Each structure stands twice: as structure tokens, then as C-alpha cells.
Amino acid sequence: MRTPAGHGDESSNIFASEPRVSISKVTSNRVMIFQRNLEKSKKL
């Protein structure tokens, strides 16, 4: 099943092919990246 272009094809493939443990790793990595970007924007 493919999602329309620009709507997270890669992430949907990750969720479809990987077990839930690595899904939680992916989401926690995204949260960490998001927090880092927030800190960077505050410093600017």
C-alpha cells in the first residue's frame, strides 16, 4: 500500500515492515531531534 507523494512514504514503510520496538525507537529519535531543533531555535 502506497501513500500519496509527500505524505511520508518512508515512515509508512518503516511502520509496515518493522516490529513495534523499532517503531518506538523511530518515534523517540524524532522526539529527540524535535527537542534539539527547539533548543537551536531558542539560541538563535
N, C-alpha and C positions, 0 to 999 in steps of 0.2 A: 504493500500500500504506500503510495507516494503522496506527500503533501504538496500543495501548490508552491511554486518557486518563491523563495524568500520567506518561507514560514517554518524554518528550522528543519530542513530535511535531515541534516546530520544528527540533530538531537533525537528526532523520532526514530532514526535508525539505531542509535545507541540504546534507546529505551526498548526497542523491539528485540534487539539481539543480546543485550546484556542482562544478567541477573540483577535482582533488586539491590544487592550490596553495592555493586559498582554504580548503580543509579544514584544511591545516596552519596557516594564519593563524588560523582559528577556535580550534583547539586551543591554539596558542601564546598567544592572547589569554586563554583560560580559565586557562592556567597562570599567566600574569602576575596575573590577578585573584585566583587562589587564593593566590599568594605575598603579594600586598598584604593580603589578609584575614588571613593568618597573622601578618604584621607588626603589623597593627592589634590582633589578639587578644593578642600578646605585650606591647604597650604598655599595655593596659588593666590 
